[in-house]
Structure formats: structure tokens, C-alpha cells
Amino acid sequence: MKVLFLSQGHKISDHPGFHDALIKLKSEGFISDFLNLPYYGYAKEHGWTGLYTEVVRLCKEENYGVVFFQYFHGKEISDPSQCVKELKNINPPPIIVTSCGDGFSDNWMRHDYPKSFKQISKLADITFSTQMGKAADKMLKWGAKNIILSPLAL
């Protein structure tokens, strides 16, 4: 399985542990290959539409089985809905994964989640979250599914 990892950052070194983990997964045979594409850096250079077009192109041409939208919760992130819809039209479609690494929801950083995370988690096949309880209840209300606890491990 090939993984397209859309990392939260401008460059790979913004989250080096995730890149190292992908290298290890490949070396141990759990995945066949991966591409780590730092989405803030790509979007800064090509725009959000350019990023989403590239993600779809890569999946169609390179047959990625998983697309992971890491920590996809920035206020400047453009709506990913059309991108995910196009990904799901690929035969076979990649598994769409997202994660939330910050404490949104009730009473810590913000009382609610950023719009971009609501949009992607509603469409994702799997959503990793650092919180459960009331936070997961909110996610379920807007349509997120398969919410998995991941205390800052993803």
C-alpha cells in the first residue's frame, strides 16, 4: 500500500517524527511507498486549489491507497470537500484519513472546531482525535465517523 501523507507544515522538517515513522513502515514492509507532501508549503506556492488538484492527480497516476490529511485544522485551509469527492471517484478509491492534534471543542483552546476540520472529518473514512467524550460527541453530530483516540501519537 502506498501512502500520500499530507503533513501539516511548510517543509518535512516541521514534523520529522512522522516522516521517520513512514520511512520505518516502508523499511519493515508495512507500506510499499509513501510521499510526504507538506500542505502549507505546497499551498503557499501553488494555492489550495493547486494542492487539491495535485493530490487527486497523484492518487490517479501513482495509485496511493491512503491519503492522510494530518492535523487538518487551520483557519486558512480552503474547503477540501471537492478534492475528497474526486478522490472517492477513483477506482479503487483511496482510504481518507485525517487527524486533529489540538484541544478544540469545549473549554481549552476554542469552544468549537475549525471549519476545515469539520469539512474533512465529515468526509474521511477514519478520524484520529486527541480527545474523546464531549469532543467526540461534537464530531459525531456533524457527521464524522470512525473516530479513534490517538493522544498526540498521530
C-alpha positions in Angstrom: 0.0 0.0 0.0 1.2 3.5 -0.9 0.6 6.4 1.5 0.2 10.0 0.5 0.9 11.9 3.7 -0.2 15.5 3.6 1.8 16.8 6.6 0.9 20.0 8.5 3.8 22.2 7.7 5.8 24.1 5.1 8.6 21.6 5.0 9.1 17.9 6.0 11.3 19.0 8.9 8.3 20.7 10.6 7.1 17.2 11.7 10.2 15.0 11.3 8.9 12.2 13.5 6.1 11.4 11.1 8.5 11.2 8.2 10.8 8.9 10.2 7.8 6.7 11.0 6.9 6.5 7.3 10.5 5.5 6.5 10.4 2.8 9.1 7.0 1.5 7.9 8.4 1.2 4.4 11.6 -0.5 5.5 9.6 -3.0 7.6 7.3 -3.8 4.7 4.1 -2.4 6.2 3.7 0.1 3.3 5.2 -0.2 -0.2 6.0 3.5 -0.6 5.0 7.0 0.5 5.1 10.7 -0.3 5.2 13.3 2.4 3.8 16.5 1.0 3.8 19.4 3.5 0.5 21.0 2.6 1.1 24.6 3.9 4.3 24.9 1.9 2.6 23.5 -1.2 -0.4 25.7 -0.9 1.7 28.7 -0.3 3.4 28.1 -3.6 0.5 26.8 -5.7 -2.7 27.8 -3.8 -5.2 25.5 -2.2 -6.8 24.6 -5.5 -3.3 23.7 -6.8 -2.8 21.4 -3.8 -6.1 19.7 -4.1 -5.5 19.2 -7.9 -2.1 17.7 -7.2 -3.5 15.3 -4.6 -6.1 14.0 -7.0 -3.5 13.7 -9.8 -1.1 11.9 -7.6 -3.7 9.4 -6.5 -4.9 8.8 -10.0 -1.4 8.4 -11.5 0.5 6.9 -8.6 -2.2 4.7 -7.1 -2.0 5.8 -3.5 -4.2 3.6 -1.3 -4.3 6.1 1.7 -4.4 9.8 1.8 -3.7 11.2 5.3 -4.7 14.8 5.9 -2.6 15.4 9.1 -3.8 17.9 11.6 -6.1 19.5 9.0 -7.4 22.3 11.2 -6.1 25.7 10.2 -8.3 28.7 9.6 -6.6 29.4 6.3 -7.2 26.0 4.9 -9.6 26.0 2.0 -12.6 23.6 1.8 -11.3 20.2 0.9 -14.7 18.7 0.1 -14.4 18.7 -3.7 -10.9 17.2 -3.5 -12.2 14.3 -1.3 -15.2 13.8 -3.6 -12.9 13.4 -6.6 -10.7 11.0 -4.6 -13.7 8.9 -3.8 -14.5 8.7 -7.5 -11.1 7.0 -8.3 -11.4 3.2 -8.8 -10.5 1.9 -6.3 -10.7 5.0 -4.1 -8.0 5.7 -1.5 -8.8 5.5 2.2 -9.2 9.0 3.5 -7.7 9.7 6.9 -7.5 12.9 9.0 -6.4 13.9 12.4 -6.9 16.6 15.0 -4.0 17.3 17.2 -5.2 20.3 19.2 -7.6 20.6 22.1 -10.6 22.2 20.5 -14.2 21.6 21.4 -15.2 22.6 24.9 -13.1 24.7 27.2 -9.5 24.8 26.3 -8.2 26.4 23.1 -11.5 27.1 21.4 -15.1 26.2 22.1 -15.5 24.6 18.7 -13.5 23.1 15.9 -12.1 25.0 12.9 -14.3 24.7 9.7 -11.6 22.9 7.8 -11.5 20.0 10.3 -15.3 19.7 10.3 -15.2 19.6 6.5 -12.5 16.9 6.2 -13.6 14.7 9.1 -17.1 14.6 7.8 -15.8 13.0 4.6 -12.9 11.0 6.0 -13.1 7.2 6.4 -11.1 7.5 9.7 -10.6 10.4 12.1 -7.9 10.3 14.7 -8.5 12.6 17.7 -6.5 13.5 20.8 -9.8 13.9 22.7 -13.0 11.9 23.2 -16.0 12.5 25.4 -17.7 15.8 24.6 -15.2 16.4 21.8 -16.1 13.2 20.0 -19.8 13.8 20.6 -19.5 17.1 18.7 -17.7 15.3 15.8 -20.4 12.7 15.6 -23.1 15.5 15.4 -21.6 17.0 12.3 -21.1 13.6 10.7 -17.5 12.4 11.5 -17.3 8.6 11.6 -14.8 6.1 12.8 -13.3 8.4 15.4 -10.2 6.9 17.0 -8.4 8.1 20.1 -4.8 9.0 19.4 -3.3 11.0 22.2 -0.8 13.0 20.1 0.6 9.8 18.5 -0.5 10.9 15.0 
